[in-house]
Amino acid sequence: MGSGRMAVFVAACIVCSSWAAQAARIDRAVIYDDQAVISFTQAIKGTLDIEAPACVVAGSLVVRPLDGARVESASLTPARVESGAARSLREELAVVQTALSLKKRELTSTDRQIDTIFQVLASKDANPGDTRRLLEVLGFVDERVRALNKKAVETQSAIAELETRAKDLKERLASLGDGPGWVIRITGSGRVNVSYAVLQATFKPEYRIHALPDSSSLSIDYLATISQATGMDWEVGELLVATGRPSHGIHAPEPVPWHVGSAKRVFGKASAEAQDISPLTAPAPAGALTPDTEPTTVTTVIGVAKDVRLPGDGTPVTAAVAGIRLDAAFTAIVVPRLDQRAYLRGETTLAGAIPVVEGPYAAFVDGVYAGSGMMGRFAPGQKMTVDFGVQEGILVRRTEEKAFHERTITGKDRTTYAYTIEVENRRGSAVHAVVMDQIPVSDDESVEVRLTAATPKAEPDHNGFLRWDTTVEPGRRRTFSFEFSVTGARLTP
């Protein structure tokens, strides 16, 4: 293999059967939610062929000359051979299937040996008249059958493992898609930067959120579970995770006349303008991709990881890409009508320039795992809340004090309800709590709902929700009570 070919192999592509041993070196990869843009630097002299995966997005190839280099031409043409990753998986599958076939034959042979032994014992000629001799024969047979049964069990276990392995290899092969891939052919001299976009690459955001109530702060670790099934293993020097995606339809929408009334055809200037505008609002072809490896103003980089290896068969890899620490206020949320426990909630303003996108998070309080949940979407500068699960050491009780019925002077039925809520703090420090309850909301003019008492004073909002903000000192208890009446209907609280 010449030095030019070896350079191609090391930098960016699958070369012959050597691919299985090494991965493509990628200088930079930007992973979006359903595709990636990769770039690498290569030295050329004359003509250089670089193999690329089948999922390259047409039109995305960019070759940039560096340091006075010269690029005479660059093209993307279909390859003639299967990608190295697919070939390696297919070869491994063949080995596994051969081993599986041999193990199944071995099991069949073992079962036949056991059957033969019992058939011989069952025949009349096999029964010796001497009792001692009979016992010796039975002992030998028992030992032999026991060994064969053990061998059969071990073989069955090996078959199960090989079948699982074969299934996994088939699934990984299927994830690579069909097609042999592409060849990038560059003619020129000097060092060039090559970049292109690929499908079958994605990431899923995850978070680890640590609550530190005593220091009124929380920290967010941004994680990304990344996978790519291009058929090329990647050794990525700098991996960026970004929101959005390179556009497949880059034109902004334009308004067209909006007609109401009887259905009729509209002629004239407005119709002509609408016809002129319509091509802009239609989506661009799937292959039309802005060829740019740099995240732009329409995307946001969530974080960066260094020196990441990404298998080309879709196997996921989780990388830490960013982390921030924020000042936060912590509150015990108490909704005793639904759950007579207190839940810890952190409230903060998302600082910095990194957004939070939807994804699962693992919650930790003072370094102890508290549970998991789902994050919503928050932009920098936006207020955000994070729940951390049940807050131990806070006792909550909700008691129905009374419910009595009476008739009004107009003959309507009136029911009065009264409840008491107790919140007791058995923790070693004061707790800020938000206690919430509710009264019904009438959607019927003939049904009247009235809050007749609330201690401490509270007023229901338009949804009938009552809210008390309070601080409960260590070892102390706070009591909240309210009473309401419903006239014209009976409730089932």
N, C-alpha and C positions, 0 to 999 in steps of 0.2 A: 504494500500500500504506500503510495507516494505521500510526501509531506503535505501537499494541498488537500488530499483526501482525508488525512489524519486530522487536519485542522477543522474540516467540516464536521467530522465525527465528534470532536471534543466540544465544539462550540454549540451546535444547534440541531443536530439531526440524527436520524437512525441510519446507520451505514451497515449494510449487509448483516451478517449474523452476529457481529460484535455488539450490537445494540443491547442485548440482554445484560451485559456486564456493566454498562455505564449509563448515566442519564445525561440528557441534553443540558448544557449549561445555559441558563437564561439570565441575562443581566438584570432584567426588570420585567415584572408581570403585574398588570393591573387587573384584578378580579372584580367583575361586576356581578349582578345577581343572576345572570344567565349566560355570560360569555366572558372572555378574557382577551386582553391585548398584550402580547409578549414582544420583547425586543432583545437583541443580542448584537454584539460587535464581531465582525469577521474580516480577516485579511484575505484579499483576492489578488490573483495575478493571472490574467487571461480569462478563462471561463471557470466558474465555480457552480456546482450543483449542490443544493441543500434540500433534503427530503423534508416535507411538511405533512401534517396529518390530513385526513380526509375532511375534517370539519372546519378547514380554513374558510373564512367568510370571503366570498368573491369580491374583488375590488378593494380589499383592505391592505394589500401589500404595499409597503413603503420601503425604499432603499435610499438611505441618505449617505452621501460621501463625507468622509471625515478627514481633516488635516490635509487638504489638497488632493484627495483621492479622485479618481475619475471613474464614473459609471457610464458605460456605453449603452447597456440595455439590461432590463430585468423582466423576467416573464414567469408565469405560473402555469405549468402544464401537468396533466394527469400522470401519475406514476404508474409503473408497470408491475411493481412488486408489493406484496403485503407489508404493512408496517412491522418494524421489529418487535414491538410489544405484542401485537396480535400473533405474530409468528412464534414468539417465545411462549405465550400462553397456549397456543395450539400444540406445540411440541410437548409442553408439560402435561396437557390433557391426554395426549396420546400415551405418554408413559404411565399415567394414572390408570387409564382404561386398560392397558395391557396388564398392569399389576392386579387390577380388579378381576379381570378374566381368569388369571392364574389362581387367585384366591378362591374364586367360585369353583374352579375345577378341583382344587385341594379339598374344599368342603364336601363336594360330591364324592370324592374318593374316600374320605373319612367316614361318611355316612354308609357307604357300601361295605367298608370293612366291618363296621358294627353290625350291619344286617347279616353279613356272612357268618359272623361268630354265632349269632343267635340261631341262624338257620341250621348250622352244624349241631349245636346243642339240642335242637328240637328233633333231629333225626334219630331213629331207633339205634343205628349202628354206633352212634356217638356216646351211648350210655354204658360205661363200664360196670361190670357186676361187682367189682371190689369197692366197698364203701370208702376205704382210705384213698383209693385211686380217684374215685368220684370227687372227693373233697379237694384233692390236689388240682384236679381239672377245673373245678368251679372257682378255686382261689386264683388260679392263673387267669381264667376268663374275666373274673371280676376286676383284677388289676389292669388287664389289657383294655377292657371296656372303659374303665375309669379314665385311663390315659387318653383314649380316643375321644371321649366326651369332652375332656378338658381342651384338647386340641381343636375340637369342633367349635367350642365356645370362643376360643381365642381367634379362630378364623372368621367367625361371624362378626366379631367386634372389628377386626381389620377390614372386612367387607363394608361395614357401616361407615367407617372412617373414610375409606376410599370413595364410596358413593357420595358422601358429603363433599369431599374434595372435588370430585368430578363435577358436581352440581355447581359449586362455587366458581370453578374455572369456566364453565359454560356461561354462567351469568356475567362474569367479567368480560368474556369474549363478546357477548351480545351487547354489553354497554359501550364497546368501542365502535359500534356501527359498521356499516358496510363500506366498501370501497378501499382501494389500495393507498389513496392519499395523493399528494401533489409533489412536484419537483420545482423548486425555485432555482432558476438559472440566471446567474448574474455574470455579465461580461464587463471587464474593466481592470483597474489596478488600484492598490492601496487599501486602506481600512474603511469599511462601510458599516453603518448601523442598519440592521434589518428588523422590521416590525410587521406584524400582521395580527388580525383578530381571529379567534377560534371560538366555536360553539362548544357545548358539552363541558363547560367550566362554570362553576358557581360557588357561592359561599352562603352560609347561614350564620347570622349573628347570634352570639351567646354572651351572657354577662355573669360576672361574679360581683355581687354588691355587698359590701361590708358596712354594717351599721355600728357606729361608735357613739352611743347616746351620751355617755359621760363627757365626751369632748365635743358634743354637738356637731358631728361631722359624719360623712359617709364617703366611701370610695367606690368607684366603678372600674372594674377591669373589663375591657372590651376584648372578647374572644371571637374568633371566626373559625368555623368548621368549613374547610375548603376541600373541594374535590374537582378533579378533571379527568375526563375519559377520552383524551385525544389519541391515546395509543403511544404517547411519548412521555416517559418519566422526565420530570423537570427538576433541576437543581437551580433554584431561584436565588440570586444574590439579594435582590430587594423586591419584596412582594407587597403591593398596595391593595387594600380592600376599599372599594368605592361604592357609593350609592348610584342608582340610576344605571344607565347603559349607554354606549355609543348609539346615536340615533339611527333608526331605520326609516324615519320620516322626519326630515329636519325642517320642513317649512311650517311656520306658525299658521294657525287657522285664520281665515278671513271670513267676516260676516257676509251673508248674502241676503237679499230682500226676503222678508217674512210676510207672506200673504195669508190673510184669514178671510173667511166668508165662503161663498159658493165655490165649488170646484170648477175651475176653468183654466184654460191655457193662458199664459201670460207671454205677450210678445213685446218687442221693443228693446230699448236700451238696457233695462234691468235684466231681461233674460240674457242678453248678450254678455253683460258683465258677469252674470252667474256662470255662464259657460266658460268665460275666461278664467274665473277663479277656481272652478272645480278641480282642475288638475293639481293645484297646490294643496288642497285639503285631502286628496287621496293619499293613502300610505305609499311610500316608496317601495320598490321591489325588495324582497328579503335580502338580496345580496348587496344592496346599496348601503355601504357603511362608511361613516367618516373615518378615514385612516389616520388616527391620531393616538399615540400611546400616552399622551399627557392627560390627566384628569383636567377638565375644563371648568368654566364657571357654571355649567349645567350639571356637574357631578360634584360630590363631596367625598374626599378621602376620609375614611373612618380611622384608618390606622395603617401602620407599616410593620412588617416583620422582616427579619434578616435571615439569610441562609436557610431556606425552607426546601425540603425535598417533597415533591408531590408525585405520587405514583400515577401513571397514565391510565390505570384501569378503573378509575372512579373511587378508589379507596380513600375515605375521608381523613384529613389531617387537621387537627385543631391547633391554632397558633394564637398567642397573645399579641394583639396589635396596638393597643393603646390603654391608657389608664389615667384617671383624674381623681382628685379629692375635692370635695365640696363641703361648705358649711351647710348644716341642716338643722331643722327643728323636728323633734320627735314627739308624737302624740299617741296616747292610748285611745283607740277608737272603740266605743262601747255602743252596741246596738242590741240591747237585751231582748227585744221582742223577737229577734231572729236567732241570737246566739248569746248566751249568758257567759261570755268570755271577753277579755279585752285583747285587741289586736294592735301591734305596734306599727305605726306608719311614719315614714320620714318624708319631710317636705323640704324642697330646695329649689334653687334656680340653676338651670344647666349652664355652667360657665364654659368659656373657651369657644372653639370653632367646630367641635365634633358633635354631630347630632346623635341621638339615640333612635335606632329603628326597631321595628317590632322583632321580638325574639325572646326566647326563654332566659330566665335568670335563676341563679342559685343565690339564696340569701344567707348571710352570716351575721350574727349579732355578738359583738365582743369576741369574735373569733370562733364562735360555735355555729355549726350549720343549723339553720332554722327552717328550711324548706325551699320550695321552688315556685315560681310563678311566671307570668308573661309580662314583658315590658311593652308599653305602648310606644308611640312615636313622639319624640320631643325634639324641638329645634333649639339651637343655642339661644340663651336668653329667656327661654320659656320656663315657667314654673312647672315642676314635676313632682309626683308623689311615688313612693315605693313602699309597698307593704312587706312586712317582715314576719308575719304570722302571729300566733298567740303569744301574748306577753304574760309570762308567769308572774305570780305574786300579786295579782289584782283580782279580787273576788267581786263578782257581780251577781246581784239577785234582783229579780223583777217579780213583784207580787201583786195580784189583783185584790184590791181592798174591798171593793163592793161593785155590785151590778144589780140595780133594782129597776122595776118597771112600774109605770103609772099611766093614767089617762089624763090628757089635757082637757081643758074646758070645751075644746072643739071636738073632742072625741078621738083624737089621734093617740097612737101609742108612743110613749116616750121611754127610752132606756138610758140610764146614766151609768157610766163606767168610771172607776177610779183605780189608779195604779201607783205603786211606789217602787222606786229603783234605788238600790244601795250599791255604792262603789267603795270598796275597802282596799287600802294600799298596805300590803304587807312586805313591800320592798324596802330597801335601806335608804332610798332617796325619794324626793318628791316626784310626782307624776303629773304631767299635764294631760288631761283627758277631755275628749269630746264625747258627750253622751247624747244619743239620738233615739227618739221614739217617734210615734206618729198617731194622728187621729184620722178617721176616714174623710174622704172628700166626696161631697154629694154632686152627682151629675143629674139629679132629678129635682125640679123645683118644688115638688111636694115633700121632699125629704130635707130636713134641716139638721145640720151638724154644728154644735157650738162647743168651744173650749170654755169650760166654766171655771177652771182654776188651774194654776201651775205654780209650783214652788220649787226652786226660785222661778221668777217670772220668765215666761217664754211665750213667743207668739208663733203659731204655725205659718209656714210659707204656703204658696199656692198649691203645693202638693200635699199639704197636711203634715209636713215634717216639723218636729220640735227638736231644738238643739240647745244644749247647755255646754259652755266652755268653762272648765274648772281646773283647779290644781288641788291634788290630794296629797297632803303631807304624809310622811312615813308613819304607819301605825294609826292613821286617822281614817274616818269614814265620812262620805258625803251622801246625802239623801236627796232624791228628786221625786216629786209627786205631781200628778196631773189628773184632771177629771174632765170628762166631756159627756155630752148628751146627744142622742140621735132621736129625732122626732119624725115619725111617719114610716119607720122601717125597723126591723129587727136585724141585728148583726150576728155573725158567727166569727168572733175575733180569732 
